[in-house]
């Protein structure tokens, strides 16, 4: 039985991007007709659609799809959520981990929905600072919790491969709402994301 990939892409977008990538390869000094590069424009066109699929997704819909009424008001934390995004300044990847917590106010959502909501915003052309606040705002607006906290730690290839070329730098961004603006709650959150509990 022959192997076949089952992926769906917008043919119009794929075709238009393919032409641009073929031109880009030529402008950079290589031959897009040589064997190794023959399918590269199409691969790039499909890859970019995959990397930016967040534009076609709605974080509020995802969070609402598994929204349950619960009378609890303790912190819920999903930490070490892997993120892969593209820096909007150079279209180079940045990657790392997101830690997301909220304190319910009558409503909770499925744990996987938190990770999916993170991906909605990560799979767009981004800056880490905006990514952090977009995740917080989506949870705040959908669940109306007592508090939300988001911390992202990421390495940026635009700093590692070019520019200052600092290989070990990590950028940390944070956003806090409601109860997490209080020192005691914020400290508990920071302690939990720093702990190795598993």
C-alpha positions in Angstrom: 0.0 0.0 0.0 1.5 3.4 -1.0 2.0 6.1 1.6 -0.1 9.2 1.2 -0.3 12.3 3.3 -3.7 13.7 4.1 -3.2 17.4 4.5 -5.5 20.2 3.3 -4.3 23.5 2.0 -5.9 26.4 0.1 -4.8 25.7 -3.5 -5.1 29.4 -4.4 -2.8 30.5 -1.6 -0.4 27.6 -2.2 -0.1 28.5 -5.9 0.5 32.2 -5.2 3.0 31.6 -2.5 4.8 29.0 -4.6 5.5 31.5 -7.3 6.9 34.0 -4.8 9.1 31.5 -3.1 10.4 30.3 -6.5 11.3 33.9 -7.3 12.9 34.4 -3.9 15.2 31.4 -4.4 16.3 32.8 -7.8 16.9 36.3 -6.3 19.0 34.7 -3.6 21.3 33.2 -6.2 20.2 29.6 -6.5 18.4 27.6 -9.2 14.8 26.6 -8.3 14.9 24.0 -11.1 17.6 21.9 -9.7 16.6 18.6 -8.1 17.0 19.5 -4.4 15.0 22.7 -4.8 12.4 21.6 -7.3 9.6 21.0 -4.7 10.9 23.6 -2.2 8.6 26.5 -3.2 5.5 24.2 -2.8 6.8 22.8 0.5 7.5 26.4 1.8 4.0 27.5 0.7 2.4 24.7 2.7 4.7 25.1 5.7 3.8 28.8 6.0 0.1 28.0 5.9 0.7 25.5 8.7 2.8 27.9 10.7 0.1 30.6 10.4 -3.0 28.5 10.8 -4.0 30.5 13.9 -5.5 33.2 11.7 -8.3 30.7 10.8 -9.0 29.7 14.4 -10.9 31.4 17.2 -9.6 31.0 20.8 -12.9 32.0 22.3 -14.7 29.2 20.4 -12.1 26.7 21.5 -12.4 27.7 25.2 -16.2 27.7 25.0 -16.3 24.3 23.4 -15.5 22.6 26.8 -16.8 25.2 29.3 -18.3 23.8 32.5 -19.9 25.3 35.5 -17.9 24.5 38.7 -18.0 26.1 42.1 -14.3 26.2 42.7 -12.0 29.1 43.2 -8.6 27.5 43.4 -5.8 28.2 40.9 -5.7 26.0 37.8 -2.3 25.9 36.2 -1.2 24.4 32.9 2.5 24.8 32.6 5.3 23.9 30.1 3.0 24.3 27.1 5.3 24.1 24.1 5.1 27.1 21.8 6.4 27.6 18.2 5.8 30.9 16.6 7.3 33.2 13.9 8.8 36.5 14.7 6.9 39.1 12.6 10.1 41.2 12.0 12.2 38.5 10.3 9.9 35.5 9.9 12.3 33.5 11.9 11.0 31.1 14.6 10.9 31.6 18.3 10.1 28.7 20.6 9.8 27.9 24.2 7.2 27.3 26.9 4.0 29.0 28.1 2.7 28.8 31.6 -1.0 29.7 32.0 -3.1 29.9 35.2 -6.5 31.1 36.1 -8.8 31.3 39.2 -12.3 30.3 38.2 -15.3 32.4 38.9 -18.0 29.7 38.4 -16.6 28.4 35.0 -13.7 26.2 34.0 -12.6 24.9 30.6 -11.0 21.7 29.4 -7.3 21.6 30.1 -6.4 20.8 26.5 -8.4 23.9 25.4 -5.9 26.1 27.3 -3.0 24.6 25.2 -5.1 24.9 22.0 -5.9 28.6 22.8 -2.1 29.2 23.2 -1.5 27.7 19.7 -4.2 29.9 18.1 -2.1 33.0 18.9 1.3 31.3 18.5 0.5 30.1 15.0 0.5 33.7 13.6 3.2 36.3 12.8 3.9 37.4 16.3 6.0 39.3 18.9 6.3 37.5 22.2 4.9 40.5 24.1 1.7 40.6 22.2 1.3 36.8 22.3 1.4 36.9 26.1 -1.4 39.4 26.4 -3.5 37.9 23.7 -3.6 34.5 25.6 -4.5 36.3 28.8 -7.3 38.4 27.2 -8.9 35.3 25.5 -9.1 33.5 28.9 -10.3 36.6 30.7 -13.0 37.4 28.1 -14.3 33.8 27.7 -14.3 32.5 31.3 -14.5 35.8 33.3 -12.2 34.4 36.0 -11.1 36.0 39.2 -7.6 36.2 37.8 -5.4 35.1 34.9 -1.6 34.7 34.7 0.5 34.0 31.6 4.3 33.7 31.5 6.2 32.8 28.3 9.9 31.9 28.2 11.3 31.7 24.6 14.4 31.6 22.5 14.4 33.7 19.3 16.3 32.7 16.3 16.4 36.3 15.1 18.7 36.9 18.1 20.6 33.6 17.8 21.2 33.2 14.0 21.7 36.9 13.0 21.9 40.3 14.7 23.6 40.0 18.1 24.0 36.2 17.7 23.5 35.4 21.4 23.0 31.7 21.6 21.9 31.3 25.2 19.5 34.3 25.7 16.0 33.5 26.8 13.2 36.2 26.7 10.6 36.1 29.5 7.3 38.0 29.3 4.4 38.0 31.7 0.9 39.3 32.0 -1.4 39.3 35.1 -5.0 40.1 35.7 -7.2 40.3 38.8 -6.1 38.2 41.7 -2.7 37.6 40.2 -1.9 41.3 40.5 -1.7 40.6 44.3 1.8 39.7 45.4 0.7 36.6 47.4 -1.1 35.0 44.5 1.5 35.9 42.0 4.2 34.5 44.2 2.3 31.2 44.5 2.1 31.0 40.7 5.8 31.8 40.2 6.7 29.2 42.8 4.5 26.5 41.0 5.9 27.2 37.5 9.5 27.0 39.0 8.9 23.8 40.9 9.7 20.4 39.5 6.6 18.5 40.8 6.5 15.5 38.4 
